[in-house]
């Protein structure tokens, strides 16, 4: 029987979720976190929205998950 974490990882892979790690300056990260909390939104939702906008502005199509 699969463990909970194995089940979650299987779901994330199937649903197209991916964890990424970026190295950024602490002051920017802290200010971003504070801004997101102040606006009541998740950091992931803001980053995803920006990435989508940036990709579209560059004329790149976002492919659907198969």
Rosetta blueprint (number, residue, H / E / L):
1 X L
2 X L
3 X L
4 X H
5 X H
6 X H
7 X H
8 X H
9 X H
10 X H
11 X H
12 X H
13 X H
14 X H
15 X H
16 X L
17 X L
18 X L
19 X L
20 X L
21 X L
22 X L
23 X L
24 X L
25 X L
26 X H
27 X H
28 X H
29 X H
30 X H
31 X H
32 X H
33 X H
34 X H
35 X H
36 X H
37 X H
38 X H
39 X H
40 X L
41 X L
42 X L
43 X H
44 X H
45 X H
46 X H
47 X H
48 X H
49 X H
50 X H
51 X H
52 X H
53 X H
54 X H
55 X H
56 X H
57 X H
58 X L
59 X L
60 X L
61 X L
62 X L
63 X L
64 X L
65 X L
66 X L
